Amino acid sequence: MAEKKFKINLLSQERFEKTKIGRIVTWAITVGRYIVIATELIVIIAFLSRFYFDRVLTDLNEEIKQKLAVVESFATLEKEVEAVHKRTTLAKELLAGELAVFTHISKLGQITPPDVTFELLSFDKQEVKINGIALSKKGAANFLNALKTNPEFTGLNLTNLSSKKSQGEIEFSLAVNFANNQED
């Protein structure tokens, strides 16, 4: 005996798709499928793009580490360059000061009478201190007068003036300012 197959249809025999509710349900099911498929595609794309963005992030982090290592390696070089720059600046200042000293020595040599000798010359930026001996009173007077009248020197301060009676020599100690450094 052959078994009979029964078909069970819970929907009415009318064409359900042709009624208003049927059309709305059919439209909702169709659009719902598209929404579900689109949502699944977006989720899959987001999931797959995560691998790409993770790789980009890893590459960027590696690049940052490499550049940071390069910058750190130049830090010691930069410190050395700064030290050299400081030393060259100091050397320039010292050389400029030495040139000024030579200029002042030259000026003193021009106004010093032949019978005046210096035992000690002490220079700084603003003044020179001189300890010397004049073989005569006239030589000492000429030297002091030359310092007073020379526009390159100002503020003559005579700290010691003594005579050695046995030899006729005059010992003197003085300090004089440089005129060009008064403006500093």
mmCIF file of the C-alpha atoms, coordinates in Angstrom:
data_MODEL
# 
_entry.id   MODEL 
# 
loop_
_atom_site.group_PDB 
_atom_site.id 
_atom_site.type_symbol 
_atom_site.label_atom_id 
_atom_site.label_alt_id 
_atom_site.label_comp_id 
_atom_site.label_asym_id 
_atom_site.label_entity_id 
_atom_site.label_seq_id 
_atom_site.pdbx_PDB_ins_code 
_atom_site.Cartn_x 
_atom_site.Cartn_y 
_atom_site.Cartn_z 
_atom_site.occupancy 
_atom_site.B_iso_or_equiv 
_atom_site.pdbx_formal_charge 
_atom_site.auth_seq_id 
_atom_site.auth_comp_id 
_atom_site.auth_asym_id 
_atom_site.auth_atom_id 
_atom_site.pdbx_PDB_model_num 
ATOM 1   C CA . MET A 1 1   ? 0.000   0.000   0.000  1.00 0.00 ? 1   MET A CA 1 
ATOM 2   C CA . ALA A 1 2   ? 1.231   3.292   -0.920 1.00 0.00 ? 2   ALA A CA 1 
ATOM 3   C CA . GLU A 1 3   ? 1.097   5.987   1.613  1.00 0.00 ? 3   GLU A CA 1 
ATOM 4   C CA . LYS A 1 4   ? -0.592  9.177   0.784  1.00 0.00 ? 4   LYS A CA 1 
ATOM 5   C CA . LYS A 1 5   ? 1.209   12.388  1.262  1.00 0.00 ? 5   LYS A CA 1 
ATOM 6   C CA . PHE A 1 6   ? -0.739  15.219  2.734  1.00 0.00 ? 6   PHE A CA 1 
ATOM 7   C CA . LYS A 1 7   ? 0.047   18.885  2.177  1.00 0.00 ? 7   LYS A CA 1 
ATOM 8   C CA . ILE A 1 8   ? -0.827  21.174  5.046  1.00 0.00 ? 8   ILE A CA 1 
ATOM 9   C CA . ASN A 1 9   ? -1.255  24.849  4.209  1.00 0.00 ? 9   ASN A CA 1 
ATOM 10  C CA . LEU A 1 10  ? -2.085  27.102  7.145  1.00 0.00 ? 10  LEU A CA 1 
ATOM 11  C CA . LEU A 1 11  ? -2.655  30.074  4.927  1.00 0.00 ? 11  LEU A CA 1 
ATOM 12  C CA . SER A 1 12  ? -5.906  30.605  3.338  1.00 0.00 ? 12  SER A CA 1 
ATOM 13  C CA . GLN A 1 13  ? -6.494  29.331  -0.103 1.00 0.00 ? 13  GLN A CA 1 
ATOM 14  C CA . GLU A 1 14  ? -6.824  32.823  -1.404 1.00 0.00 ? 14  GLU A CA 1 
ATOM 15  C CA . ARG A 1 15  ? -3.747  34.326  -2.797 1.00 0.00 ? 15  ARG A CA 1 
ATOM 16  C CA . PHE A 1 16  ? -2.269  35.819  0.364  1.00 0.00 ? 16  PHE A CA 1 
ATOM 17  C CA . GLU A 1 17  ? 0.269   37.821  -1.594 1.00 0.00 ? 17  GLU A CA 1 
ATOM 18  C CA . LYS A 1 18  ? -2.497  39.691  -3.307 1.00 0.00 ? 18  LYS A CA 1 
ATOM 19  C CA . THR A 1 19  ? -4.079  41.087  -0.149 1.00 0.00 ? 19  THR A CA 1 
ATOM 20  C CA . LYS A 1 20  ? -2.835  44.301  1.420  1.00 0.00 ? 20  LYS A CA 1 
ATOM 21  C CA . ILE A 1 21  ? -1.442  42.579  4.478  1.00 0.00 ? 21  ILE A CA 1 
ATOM 22  C CA . GLY A 1 22  ? 0.161   39.925  2.277  1.00 0.00 ? 22  GLY A CA 1 
ATOM 23  C CA . ARG A 1 23  ? 1.880   42.531  0.167  1.00 0.00 ? 23  ARG A CA 1 
ATOM 24  C CA . ILE A 1 24  ? 3.168   44.333  3.302  1.00 0.00 ? 24  ILE A CA 1 
ATOM 25  C CA . VAL A 1 25  ? 4.429   41.079  4.809  1.00 0.00 ? 25  VAL A CA 1 
ATOM 26  C CA . THR A 1 26  ? 6.071   40.059  1.505  1.00 0.00 ? 26  THR A CA 1 
ATOM 27  C CA . TRP A 1 27  ? 7.689   43.492  1.167  1.00 0.00 ? 27  TRP A CA 1 
ATOM 28  C CA . ALA A 1 28  ? 8.883   43.420  4.809  1.00 0.00 ? 28  ALA A CA 1 
ATOM 29  C CA . ILE A 1 29  ? 10.367  39.943  4.376  1.00 0.00 ? 29  ILE A CA 1 
ATOM 30  C CA . THR A 1 30  ? 12.112  40.896  1.141  1.00 0.00 ? 30  THR A CA 1 
ATOM 31  C CA . VAL A 1 31  ? 13.451  44.197  2.491  1.00 0.00 ? 31  VAL A CA 1 
ATOM 32  C CA . GLY A 1 32  ? 14.384  42.489  5.755  1.00 0.00 ? 32  GLY A CA 1 
ATOM 33  C CA . ARG A 1 33  ? 16.465  39.965  3.829  1.00 0.00 ? 33  ARG A CA 1 
ATOM 34  C CA . TYR A 1 34  ? 18.307  42.773  2.066  1.00 0.00 ? 34  TYR A CA 1 
ATOM 35  C CA . ILE A 1 35  ? 18.872  44.589  5.377  1.00 0.00 ? 35  ILE A CA 1 
ATOM 36  C CA . VAL A 1 36  ? 20.193  41.419  7.008  1.00 0.00 ? 36  VAL A CA 1 
ATOM 37  C CA . ILE A 1 37  ? 22.463  40.701  4.023  1.00 0.00 ? 37  ILE A CA 1 
ATOM 38  C CA . ALA A 1 38  ? 23.746  44.312  3.970  1.00 0.00 ? 38  ALA A CA 1 
ATOM 39  C CA . THR A 1 39  ? 24.376  44.221  7.715  1.00 0.00 ? 39  THR A CA 1 
ATOM 40  C CA . GLU A 1 40  ? 26.245  40.933  7.394  1.00 0.00 ? 40  GLU A CA 1 
ATOM 41  C CA . LEU A 1 41  ? 28.359  42.380  4.565  1.00 0.00 ? 41  LEU A CA 1 
ATOM 42  C CA . ILE A 1 42  ? 29.210  45.432  6.681  1.00 0.00 ? 42  ILE A CA 1 
ATOM 43  C CA . VAL A 1 43  ? 30.186  43.212  9.620  1.00 0.00 ? 43  VAL A CA 1 
ATOM 44  C CA . ILE A 1 44  ? 32.337  41.000  7.384  1.00 0.00 ? 44  ILE A CA 1 
ATOM 45  C CA . ILE A 1 45  ? 34.020  44.034  5.790  1.00 0.00 ? 45  ILE A CA 1 
ATOM 46  C CA . ALA A 1 46  ? 34.656  45.541  9.232  1.00 0.00 ? 46  ALA A CA 1 
ATOM 47  C CA . PHE A 1 47  ? 36.075  42.240  10.457 1.00 0.00 ? 47  PHE A CA 1 
ATOM 48  C CA . LEU A 1 48  ? 38.356  41.836  7.444  1.00 0.00 ? 48  LEU A CA 1 
ATOM 49  C CA . SER A 1 49  ? 39.425  45.498  7.465  1.00 0.00 ? 49  SER A CA 1 
ATOM 50  C CA . ARG A 1 50  ? 40.545  45.055  11.051 1.00 0.00 ? 50  ARG A CA 1 
ATOM 51  C CA . PHE A 1 51  ? 43.400  42.876  9.788  1.00 0.00 ? 51  PHE A CA 1 
ATOM 52  C CA . TYR A 1 52  ? 44.444  45.613  7.356  1.00 0.00 ? 52  TYR A CA 1 
ATOM 53  C CA . PHE A 1 53  ? 44.285  48.369  9.975  1.00 0.00 ? 53  PHE A CA 1 
ATOM 54  C CA . ASP A 1 54  ? 46.120  46.228  12.538 1.00 0.00 ? 54  ASP A CA 1 
ATOM 55  C CA . ARG A 1 55  ? 48.918  45.734  9.995  1.00 0.00 ? 55  ARG A CA 1 
ATOM 56  C CA . VAL A 1 56  ? 49.029  49.471  9.237  1.00 0.00 ? 56  VAL A CA 1 
ATOM 57  C CA . LEU A 1 57  ? 49.135  50.243  12.972 1.00 0.00 ? 57  LEU A CA 1 
ATOM 58  C CA . THR A 1 58  ? 51.946  47.733  13.513 1.00 0.00 ? 58  THR A CA 1 
ATOM 59  C CA . ASP A 1 59  ? 53.909  49.219  10.609 1.00 0.00 ? 59  ASP A CA 1 
ATOM 60  C CA . LEU A 1 60  ? 53.439  52.741  11.968 1.00 0.00 ? 60  LEU A CA 1 
ATOM 61  C CA . ASN A 1 61  ? 54.562  51.681  15.445 1.00 0.00 ? 61  ASN A CA 1 
ATOM 62  C CA . GLU A 1 62  ? 57.666  50.052  13.963 1.00 0.00 ? 62  GLU A CA 1 
ATOM 63  C CA . GLU A 1 63  ? 58.398  53.166  11.923 1.00 0.00 ? 63  GLU A CA 1 
ATOM 64  C CA . ILE A 1 64  ? 58.030  55.331  15.036 1.00 0.00 ? 64  ILE A CA 1 
ATOM 65  C CA . LYS A 1 65  ? 60.432  53.060  16.948 1.00 0.00 ? 65  LYS A CA 1 
ATOM 66  C CA . GLN A 1 66  ? 62.982  53.264  14.131 1.00 0.00 ? 66  GLN A CA 1 
ATOM 67  C CA . LYS A 1 67  ? 62.747  57.050  13.887 1.00 0.00 ? 67  LYS A CA 1 
ATOM 68  C CA . LEU A 1 68  ? 62.940  57.365  17.662 1.00 0.00 ? 68  LEU A CA 1 
ATOM 69  C CA . ALA A 1 69  ? 66.105  55.274  17.653 1.00 0.00 ? 69  ALA A CA 1 
ATOM 70  C CA . VAL A 1 70  ? 67.579  57.558  14.978 1.00 0.00 ? 70  VAL A CA 1 
ATOM 71  C CA . VAL A 1 71  ? 66.662  60.658  16.979 1.00 0.00 ? 71  VAL A CA 1 
ATOM 72  C CA . GLU A 1 72  ? 68.128  59.159  20.151 1.00 0.00 ? 72  GLU A CA 1 
ATOM 73  C CA . SER A 1 73  ? 71.327  58.280  18.303 1.00 0.00 ? 73  SER A CA 1 
ATOM 74  C CA . PHE A 1 74  ? 71.655  61.907  17.230 1.00 0.00 ? 74  PHE A CA 1 
ATOM 75  C CA . ALA A 1 75  ? 71.133  63.141  20.805 1.00 0.00 ? 75  ALA A CA 1 
ATOM 76  C CA . THR A 1 76  ? 74.755  62.485  21.731 1.00 0.00 ? 76  THR A CA 1 
ATOM 77  C CA . LEU A 1 77  ? 75.901  64.109  18.511 1.00 0.00 ? 77  LEU A CA 1 
ATOM 78  C CA . GLU A 1 78  ? 73.725  67.124  19.272 1.00 0.00 ? 78  GLU A CA 1 
ATOM 79  C CA . LYS A 1 79  ? 75.242  67.402  22.756 1.00 0.00 ? 79  LYS A CA 1 
ATOM 80  C CA . GLU A 1 80  ? 78.732  67.238  21.259 1.00 0.00 ? 80  GLU A CA 1 
ATOM 81  C CA . VAL A 1 81  ? 77.842  69.913  18.701 1.00 0.00 ? 81  VAL A CA 1 
ATOM 82  C CA . GLU A 1 82  ? 76.480  72.147  21.480 1.00 0.00 ? 82  GLU A CA 1 
ATOM 83  C CA . ALA A 1 83  ? 79.667  71.628  23.498 1.00 0.00 ? 83  ALA A CA 1 
ATOM 84  C CA . VAL A 1 84  ? 81.808  72.492  20.484 1.00 0.00 ? 84  VAL A CA 1 
ATOM 85  C CA . HIS A 1 85  ? 79.666  75.559  19.832 1.00 0.00 ? 85  HIS A CA 1 
ATOM 86  C CA . LYS A 1 86  ? 80.107  76.706  23.433 1.00 0.00 ? 86  LYS A CA 1 
ATOM 87  C CA . ARG A 1 87  ? 83.855  76.170  23.221 1.00 0.00 ? 87  ARG A CA 1 
ATOM 88  C CA . THR A 1 88  ? 84.144  78.070  19.942 1.00 0.00 ? 88  THR A CA 1 
ATOM 89  C CA . THR A 1 89  ? 82.072  80.925  21.352 1.00 0.00 ? 89  THR A CA 1 
ATOM 90  C CA . LEU A 1 90  ? 84.321  81.029  24.411 1.00 0.00 ? 90  LEU A CA 1 
ATOM 91  C CA . ALA A 1 91  ? 87.410  80.901  22.199 1.00 0.00 ? 91  ALA A CA 1 
ATOM 92  C CA . LYS A 1 92  ? 86.090  83.804  20.113 1.00 0.00 ? 92  LYS A CA 1 
ATOM 93  C CA . GLU A 1 93  ? 85.467  85.825  23.267 1.00 0.00 ? 93  GLU A CA 1 
ATOM 94  C CA . LEU A 1 94  ? 88.937  85.036  24.590 1.00 0.00 ? 94  LEU A CA 1 
ATOM 95  C CA . LEU A 1 95  ? 90.560  85.922  21.286 1.00 0.00 ? 95  LEU A CA 1 
ATOM 96  C CA . ALA A 1 96  ? 88.631  89.179  21.160 1.00 0.00 ? 96  ALA A CA 1 
ATOM 97  C CA . GLY A 1 97  ? 89.801  89.919  24.712 1.00 0.00 ? 97  GLY A CA 1 
ATOM 98  C CA . GLU A 1 98  ? 93.400  89.099  23.813 1.00 0.00 ? 98  GLU A CA 1 
ATOM 99  C CA . LEU A 1 99  ? 93.220  91.403  20.817 1.00 0.00 ? 99  LEU A CA 1 
ATOM 100 C CA . ALA A 1 100 ? 91.940  94.143  23.105 1.00 0.00 ? 100 ALA A CA 1 
ATOM 101 C CA . VAL A 1 101 ? 94.839  93.477  25.500 1.00 0.00 ? 101 VAL A CA 1 
ATOM 102 C CA . PHE A 1 102 ? 97.342  93.726  22.659 1.00 0.00 ? 102 PHE A CA 1 
ATOM 103 C CA . THR A 1 103 ? 95.726  96.954  21.513 1.00 0.00 ? 103 THR A CA 1 
ATOM 104 C CA . HIS A 1 104 ? 95.942  98.398  25.027 1.00 0.00 ? 104 HIS A CA 1 
ATOM 105 C CA . ILE A 1 105 ? 99.571  97.284  25.415 1.00 0.00 ? 105 ILE A CA 1 
ATOM 106 C CA . SER A 1 106 ? 100.354 98.952  22.117 1.00 0.00 ? 106 SER A CA 1 
ATOM 107 C CA . LYS A 1 107 ? 98.679  102.181 23.263 1.00 0.00 ? 107 LYS A CA 1 
ATOM 108 C CA . LEU A 1 108 ? 100.588 102.085 26.553 1.00 0.00 ? 108 LEU A CA 1 
ATOM 109 C CA . GLY A 1 109 ? 103.837 101.503 24.667 1.00 0.00 ? 109 GLY A CA 1 
ATOM 110 C CA . GLN A 1 110 ? 103.195 104.567 22.499 1.00 0.00 ? 110 GLN A CA 1 
ATOM 111 C CA . ILE A 1 111 ? 102.730 106.933 25.427 1.00 0.00 ? 111 ILE A CA 1 
ATOM 112 C CA . THR A 1 112 ? 105.376 105.482 27.762 1.00 0.00 ? 112 THR A CA 1 
ATOM 113 C CA . PRO A 1 113 ? 108.593 107.538 27.990 1.00 0.00 ? 113 PRO A CA 1 
ATOM 114 C CA . PRO A 1 114 ? 111.863 105.636 27.457 1.00 0.00 ? 114 PRO A CA 1 
ATOM 115 C CA . ASP A 1 115 ? 112.971 105.965 31.082 1.00 0.00 ? 115 ASP A CA 1 
ATOM 116 C CA . VAL A 1 116 ? 109.793 104.267 32.448 1.00 0.00 ? 116 VAL A CA 1 
ATOM 117 C CA . THR A 1 117 ? 109.655 100.492 32.818 1.00 0.00 ? 117 THR A CA 1 
ATOM 118 C CA . PHE A 1 118 ? 106.803 98.267  33.942 1.00 0.00 ? 118 PHE A CA 1 
ATOM 119 C CA . GLU A 1 119 ? 107.269 95.590  36.539 1.00 0.00 ? 119 GLU A CA 1 
ATOM 120 C CA . LEU A 1 120 ? 103.661 94.371  36.449 1.00 0.00 ? 120 LEU A CA 1 
ATOM 121 C CA . LEU A 1 121 ? 100.753 94.862  34.050 1.00 0.00 ? 121 LEU A CA 1 
ATOM 122 C CA . SER A 1 122 ? 97.408  93.412  35.044 1.00 0.00 ? 122 SER A CA 1 
ATOM 123 C CA . PHE A 1 123 ? 94.536  93.627  32.549 1.00 0.00 ? 123 PHE A CA 1 
ATOM 124 C CA . ASP A 1 124 ? 90.846  92.991  32.876 1.00 0.00 ? 124 ASP A CA 1 
ATOM 125 C CA . LYS A 1 125 ? 87.930  94.100  30.707 1.00 0.00 ? 125 LYS A CA 1 
ATOM 126 C CA . GLN A 1 126 ? 87.694  97.598  32.145 1.00 0.00 ? 126 GLN A CA 1 
ATOM 127 C CA . GLU A 1 127 ? 91.100  98.604  33.472 1.00 0.00 ? 127 GLU A CA 1 
ATOM 128 C CA . VAL A 1 128 ? 94.802  98.020  33.617 1.00 0.00 ? 128 VAL A CA 1 
ATOM 129 C CA . LYS A 1 129 ? 96.849  98.013  36.814 1.00 0.00 ? 129 LYS A CA 1 
ATOM 130 C CA . ILE A 1 130 ? 100.465 99.067  36.435 1.00 0.00 ? 130 ILE A CA 1 
ATOM 131 C CA . ASN A 1 131 ? 103.398 98.743  38.818 1.00 0.00 ? 131 ASN A CA 1 
ATOM 132 C CA . GLY A 1 132 ? 106.448 100.428 37.388 1.00 0.00 ? 132 GLY A CA 1 
ATOM 133 C CA . ILE A 1 133 ? 109.661 102.358 37.902 1.00 0.00 ? 133 ILE A CA 1 
ATOM 134 C CA . ALA A 1 134 ? 110.632 105.712 36.385 1.00 0.00 ? 134 ALA A CA 1 
ATOM 135 C CA . LEU A 1 135 ? 114.331 106.552 36.283 1.00 0.00 ? 135 LEU A CA 1 
ATOM 136 C CA . SER A 1 136 ? 113.549 110.246 36.767 1.00 0.00 ? 136 SER A CA 1 
ATOM 137 C CA . LYS A 1 137 ? 110.851 112.519 38.135 1.00 0.00 ? 137 LYS A CA 1 
ATOM 138 C CA . LYS A 1 138 ? 110.414 113.975 34.665 1.00 0.00 ? 138 LYS A CA 1 
ATOM 139 C CA . GLY A 1 139 ? 109.791 110.519 33.173 1.00 0.00 ? 139 GLY A CA 1 
ATOM 140 C CA . ALA A 1 140 ? 107.183 109.717 35.843 1.00 0.00 ? 140 ALA A CA 1 
ATOM 141 C CA . ALA A 1 141 ? 105.490 113.080 35.337 1.00 0.00 ? 141 ALA A CA 1 
ATOM 142 C CA . ASN A 1 142 ? 105.451 112.669 31.541 1.00 0.00 ? 142 ASN A CA 1 
ATOM 143 C CA . PHE A 1 143 ? 103.937 109.188 31.827 1.00 0.00 ? 143 PHE A CA 1 
ATOM 144 C CA . LEU A 1 144 ? 101.209 110.272 34.255 1.00 0.00 ? 144 LEU A CA 1 
ATOM 145 C CA . ASN A 1 145 ? 100.450 113.346 32.125 1.00 0.00 ? 145 ASN A CA 1 
ATOM 146 C CA . ALA A 1 146 ? 100.265 111.203 28.988 1.00 0.00 ? 146 ALA A CA 1 
ATOM 147 C CA . LEU A 1 147 ? 97.766  108.856 30.696 1.00 0.00 ? 147 LEU A CA 1 
ATOM 148 C CA . LYS A 1 148 ? 95.634  111.818 31.837 1.00 0.00 ? 148 LYS A CA 1 
ATOM 149 C CA . THR A 1 149 ? 95.557  113.515 28.446 1.00 0.00 ? 149 THR A CA 1 
ATOM 150 C CA . ASN A 1 150 ? 95.138  110.408 26.294 1.00 0.00 ? 150 ASN A CA 1 
ATOM 151 C CA . PRO A 1 151 ? 91.465  109.987 25.353 1.00 0.00 ? 151 PRO A CA 1 
ATOM 152 C CA . GLU A 1 152 ? 91.856  106.186 25.297 1.00 0.00 ? 152 GLU A CA 1 
ATOM 153 C CA . PHE A 1 153 ? 92.335  106.077 29.080 1.00 0.00 ? 153 PHE A CA 1 
ATOM 154 C CA . THR A 1 154 ? 90.091  107.485 31.814 1.00 0.00 ? 154 THR A CA 1 
ATOM 155 C CA . GLY A 1 155 ? 89.850  107.401 35.580 1.00 0.00 ? 155 GLY A CA 1 
ATOM 156 C CA . LEU A 1 156 ? 93.527  107.455 36.536 1.00 0.00 ? 156 LEU A CA 1 
ATOM 157 C CA . ASN A 1 157 ? 93.921  106.236 40.123 1.00 0.00 ? 157 ASN A CA 1 
ATOM 158 C CA . LEU A 1 158 ? 97.460  106.579 41.506 1.00 0.00 ? 158 LEU A CA 1 
ATOM 159 C CA . THR A 1 159 ? 97.723  104.197 44.463 1.00 0.00 ? 159 THR A CA 1 
ATOM 160 C CA . ASN A 1 160 ? 101.446 104.437 45.246 1.00 0.00 ? 160 ASN A CA 1 
ATOM 161 C CA . LEU A 1 161 ? 104.204 106.905 44.415 1.00 0.00 ? 161 LEU A CA 1 
ATOM 162 C CA . SER A 1 162 ? 107.505 106.556 46.231 1.00 0.00 ? 162 SER A CA 1 
ATOM 163 C CA . SER A 1 163 ? 111.074 107.587 45.616 1.00 0.00 ? 163 SER A CA 1 
ATOM 164 C CA . LYS A 1 164 ? 114.181 105.503 46.127 1.00 0.00 ? 164 LYS A CA 1 
ATOM 165 C CA . LYS A 1 165 ? 116.643 108.148 47.311 1.00 0.00 ? 165 LYS A CA 1 
ATOM 166 C CA . SER A 1 166 ? 119.807 106.173 46.722 1.00 0.00 ? 166 SER A CA 1 
ATOM 167 C CA . GLN A 1 167 ? 119.092 105.439 43.075 1.00 0.00 ? 167 GLN A CA 1 
ATOM 168 C CA . GLY A 1 168 ? 116.861 108.394 42.172 1.00 0.00 ? 168 GLY A CA 1 
ATOM 169 C CA . GLU A 1 169 ? 114.164 106.050 40.878 1.00 0.00 ? 169 GLU A CA 1 
ATOM 170 C CA . ILE A 1 170 ? 110.461 106.589 41.421 1.00 0.00 ? 170 ILE A CA 1 
ATOM 171 C CA . GLU A 1 171 ? 108.221 103.580 42.045 1.00 0.00 ? 171 GLU A CA 1 
ATOM 172 C CA . PHE A 1 172 ? 104.545 103.918 41.202 1.00 0.00 ? 172 PHE A CA 1 
ATOM 173 C CA . SER A 1 173 ? 101.375 101.865 41.228 1.00 0.00 ? 173 SER A CA 1 
ATOM 174 C CA . LEU A 1 174 ? 98.270  102.978 39.393 1.00 0.00 ? 174 LEU A CA 1 
ATOM 175 C CA . ALA A 1 175 ? 95.045  101.804 37.826 1.00 0.00 ? 175 ALA A CA 1 
ATOM 176 C CA . VAL A 1 176 ? 93.500  103.341 34.738 1.00 0.00 ? 176 VAL A CA 1 
ATOM 177 C CA . ASN A 1 177 ? 90.222  102.559 32.972 1.00 0.00 ? 177 ASN A CA 1 
ATOM 178 C CA . PHE A 1 178 ? 89.842  102.020 29.253 1.00 0.00 ? 178 PHE A CA 1 
ATOM 179 C CA . ALA A 1 179 ? 87.685  104.674 27.583 1.00 0.00 ? 179 ALA A CA 1 
ATOM 180 C CA . ASN A 1 180 ? 86.153  102.299 25.034 1.00 0.00 ? 180 ASN A CA 1 
ATOM 181 C CA . ASN A 1 181 ? 84.914  99.970  27.819 1.00 0.00 ? 181 ASN A CA 1 
ATOM 182 C CA . GLN A 1 182 ? 83.094  102.712 29.734 1.00 0.00 ? 182 GLN A CA 1 
ATOM 183 C CA . GLU A 1 183 ? 80.114  102.236 27.400 1.00 0.00 ? 183 GLU A CA 1 
ATOM 184 C CA . ASP A 1 184 ? 79.687  98.505  28.201 1.00 0.00 ? 184 ASP A CA 1 
# 
